[in-house]
């Protein structure tokens, strides 16, 4: 499933307190970037907390957290605590670049007029990669409307979007299967590449070809593709287009995104696909496979 990157956001911020300074018998508390709580109150709140990360304040733009590095395992423990908290929110640790810690999340964020206004994102001296997916909306006759939809919110009964499934067949007659990420729906099951087309895309160029290149790094040739099935599914509020590409390449030529949707790739025979499907190893919505491969295909 492809997600459109929209940039970096700052929405969840952390303050790391190394300790309280003592000067002339007075406690000098480090300044905080918030006005709703004094530094003294913030540290008192941290000391009274049974956990190492304490939420200090929350407004429409940011949530501030406080943690301490002294007597709590040092900066490494702070990093571990932050990583765990972000993991609990669905963010995957990507890498650390000096003081900058980078997390990544592929998902849906609520939008208003096309702008993201809600997300759990980045920390102080850190950055988050946020993504959203916006669809063009079609009516039941597949006529494009002037409406758009953000993935993750419920579609109206009369609204539809377009989904592509892409089957790739090599010169040995084998078909390409990809294995779904464990965090996705139908975890660890096999499927063909595919996903929803986003705003401004066509089923072939923006949908099928883009999805395959994003998921496995292979650029498909437009002339190698055939549309073998197209159907409206009222239960899913979509039109799903099934593409068959005759194109050969080695598995070693594929490129999987780190932390992406695909965890493995393999070529299998038609019989193997059928056996895997009956063994519940293939996503159940792909049960049409045998019928479309046996049918006569036409050029798109």
C-alpha positions in Angstrom: 0.0 0.0 0.0 1.6 3.3 -1.0 1.6 6.3 1.2 2.4 9.8 0.1 5.1 11.5 2.2 4.2 15.0 3.1 7.2 16.2 5.1 8.3 16.4 8.7 6.1 17.4 11.6 6.8 18.3 15.2 4.1 17.2 17.6 5.5 15.2 20.5 8.4 16.9 22.2 10.7 15.7 24.9 12.7 17.7 27.5 15.7 15.9 29.0 16.8 17.2 32.4 20.3 16.4 33.5 19.8 17.5 37.1 19.1 20.6 39.2 21.9 23.1 39.6 22.8 24.4 43.1 24.2 27.9 43.4 24.6 30.0 46.7 22.2 27.6 48.4 19.5 28.2 45.8 18.0 25.7 43.5 18.3 26.8 39.9 15.9 24.9 37.7 16.5 24.7 34.0 14.0 26.6 31.8 11.1 24.8 30.2 9.5 25.6 26.8 6.0 25.7 28.3 4.2 28.2 30.4 1.5 26.0 32.0 4.0 24.5 34.5 7.0 25.9 36.4 10.3 24.1 36.2 10.1 23.3 39.9 6.6 21.8 39.5 7.8 19.8 36.5 10.7 18.2 38.4 8.4 17.5 41.4 6.1 15.8 39.0 8.9 13.7 37.6 10.2 12.7 41.0 6.8 11.6 42.1 6.2 9.5 39.0 6.7 5.7 39.0 7.6 5.9 35.3 10.6 7.6 33.6 8.7 9.6 31.0 6.1 12.1 32.3 3.7 14.0 30.2 3.8 17.7 31.3 1.3 19.4 29.0 -0.8 18.9 26.0 -2.2 21.4 23.5 -3.3 21.3 19.9 0.2 21.5 18.6 2.5 19.6 21.0 2.7 17.2 23.9 5.7 17.8 26.1 7.4 15.1 28.1 10.0 15.3 30.8 12.6 12.7 31.6 15.9 12.7 33.6 19.3 11.2 32.8 20.7 11.3 36.3 20.2 8.2 38.5 18.0 6.6 35.9 20.5 4.7 33.8 22.0 7.6 31.8 21.2 8.9 28.3 21.1 5.3 26.9 18.2 4.5 29.3 16.5 7.7 28.2 16.9 6.7 24.5 15.5 3.2 25.3 12.5 4.7 27.2 11.7 7.1 24.3 12.0 4.3 21.7 9.6 2.1 23.7 7.1 4.9 24.1 7.2 5.7 20.4 6.9 2.0 19.6 3.7 1.9 21.7 2.4 4.7 19.5 3.2 2.7 16.3 6.5 4.5 15.5 9.4 2.5 14.3 13.0 3.5 15.3 14.9 4.2 12.1 18.3 5.5 13.1 20.2 7.9 15.3 22.2 10.7 13.8 24.2 12.4 16.5 21.6 14.0 18.8 18.9 13.5 16.2 16.7 10.4 16.6 14.6 9.5 13.6 11.4 7.5 13.8 9.1 6.5 10.9 5.4 5.6 10.8 3.4 4.6 7.8 -0.3 5.3 8.5 -3.2 7.6 8.2 -3.6 11.0 9.7 -6.8 13.0 9.9 -6.8 16.0 7.6 -8.7 19.2 7.1 -8.6 20.8 3.7 -5.7 18.5 2.8 -3.5 19.5 5.7 -2.5 17.2 8.5 -3.7 18.5 11.8 -3.4 15.5 14.1 -0.5 13.2 14.5 1.9 11.8 17.0 5.2 12.8 15.5 8.6 14.1 16.6 10.7 14.7 19.7 13.1 17.5 20.6 16.2 17.3 18.4 14.4 14.4 16.6 12.2 14.1 13.6 9.3 12.0 12.4 8.4 11.0 8.9 4.7 11.3 8.6 2.6 10.1 5.7 -0.9 10.2 4.5 -2.8 8.8 1.6 -5.5 10.7 -0.3 -7.8 9.1 -2.9 -9.9 10.5 -5.7 -13.5 9.6 -5.2 -15.6 8.0 -7.9 -19.4 7.3 -8.2 -20.8 3.8 -8.7 -20.4 4.2 -12.5 -16.7 4.9 -12.0 -17.1 8.5 -12.9 -14.6 10.7 -11.0 -16.2 13.2 -8.7 -14.7 16.4 -7.3 -14.3 14.8 -3.9 -11.2 13.5 -2.2 -10.9 11.1 0.7 -8.2 10.5 3.3 -7.4 6.9 3.9 -8.6 5.6 7.3 -11.8 7.5 7.5 -15.1 5.9 6.6 -16.3 6.3 3.0 -19.8 7.3 2.3 -22.0 4.5 0.8 -22.1 6.2 -2.6 -18.3 6.8 -2.7 -15.7 4.5 -4.3 -12.0 4.5 -4.8 -9.7 2.4 -7.1 -7.5 -0.5 -6.0 -4.9 -2.3 -8.1 -3.6 -5.9 -7.9 -0.5 -6.6 -9.9 0.4 -10.1 -11.0 3.9 -10.5 -12.6 4.7 -13.6 -14.7 8.2 -14.4 -15.8 9.4 -16.3 -18.8 9.2 -19.6 -16.9 5.5 -19.1 -16.2 6.1 -18.4 -12.6 4.3 -15.6 -10.6 5.7 -13.2 -8.1 4.5 -13.2 -4.6 5.4 -10.8 -1.8 5.0 -11.5 2.0 3.1 -9.0 4.1 4.7 -7.2 7.0 3.8 -8.7 10.4 2.2 -5.3 11.5 -0.2 -5.3 8.6 -3.6 -6.8 8.2 -3.2 -10.4 7.2 0.3 -10.6 8.7 2.9 -12.9 7.1 0.5 -13.9 4.3 1.6 -13.9 0.7 0.0 -11.7 -2.0 0.7 -10.0 -5.3 1.9 -6.3 -5.2 -0.8 -3.7 -5.2 -2.7 -1.0 -3.3 -4.9 2.0 -3.7 -4.2 4.6 -6.3 -3.9 8.1 -5.0 -5.1 11.5 -6.2 -4.3 12.2 -9.8 -3.1 8.7 -10.7 -4.3 6.3 -13.3 -4.8 2.6 -12.7 -1.9 1.6 -14.9 0.8 4.3 -14.6 0.2 5.7 -11.2 -1.3 2.6 -9.7 0.2 -0.7 -10.9 3.6 0.6 -12.1 4.2 2.9 -9.1 3.1 0.3 -6.5 5.5 -2.4 -7.8 8.4 0.0 -8.0 7.7 1.3 -4.4 7.2 -2.2 -2.9 10.0 -4.2 -4.7 12.1 -1.6 -6.6 11.3 -3.1 -10.1 10.3 -0.6 -12.9 7.6 -2.4 -15.0 7.3 -1.6 -18.7 3.9 -0.2 -19.5 3.7 -2.3 -22.7 4.1 -5.5 -20.7 0.8 -5.0 -18.8 -2.7 -6.2 -19.5 -5.8 -5.4 -17.6 -7.3 -8.8 -16.9 -10.1 -8.0 -14.5 -12.0 -4.9 -13.3 -14.9 -5.1 -10.9 -16.9 -2.9 -8.5 -16.9 -4.2 -4.9 -19.7 -2.6 -2.9 -18.6 -4.3 0.2 -15.2 -2.5 0.1 -16.4 0.7 -1.7 -13.9 0.2 -4.4 -13.2 -0.7 -8.0 -10.4 -3.2 -8.2 -8.3 -3.6 -11.3 -6.2 -6.7 -11.7 -3.1 -6.3 -13.9 -1.0 -9.0 -15.4 2.6 -8.1 -16.5 4.8 -10.5 -18.4 8.3 -9.4 -17.3 11.3 -11.4 -16.0 13.9 -10.4 -13.4 15.9 -12.1 -10.7 14.9 -11.8 -7.0 18.4 -10.4 -6.4 17.4 -7.4 -8.5 14.5 -6.4 -6.2 14.9 -3.8 -3.5 12.8 -3.9 -0.3 12.3 -0.8 1.7 13.7 -1.1 5.3 10.6 -1.3 7.5 8.4 -1.3 4.5 5.3 -3.4 3.6 7.1 -6.4 2.1 9.4 -8.7 4.0 10.1 -11.4 1.4 9.7 -12.1 -2.3 9.5 -15.3 -4.3 8.7 -16.7 -7.7 6.1 -19.6 -7.6 4.3 -21.7 -10.1 0.6 -21.4 -10.8 0.1 -24.7 -9.0 2.1 -23.5 -6.0 -0.1 -20.4 -5.8 -3.2 -22.5 -5.7 -1.8 -24.9 -3.0 -0.7 -21.9 -0.9 -4.1 -20.4 -1.2 -5.8 -23.6 0.0 -3.3 -23.8 2.8 -4.4 -20.3 4.0 -0.9 -18.8 3.2 -2.3 -16.3 0.7 -4.4 -13.3 1.4 -8.0 -14.6 1.0 -9.2 -11.8 -1.3 -7.0 -13.2 -4.1 -9.1 -16.3 -4.6 -9.9 -15.1 -8.1 -6.3 -16.0 -9.3 -7.0 -19.2 -11.1 -10.0 -17.9 -13.0 -8.3 -14.8 -14.4 -5.1 -16.6 -15.3 -7.1 -19.2 -17.3 -9.3 -16.5 -19.0 -8.3 -14.9 -22.3 -6.7 -11.5 -21.6 -7.0 -8.3 -23.6 -4.6 -5.3 -23.9 -5.5 -2.3 -21.8 
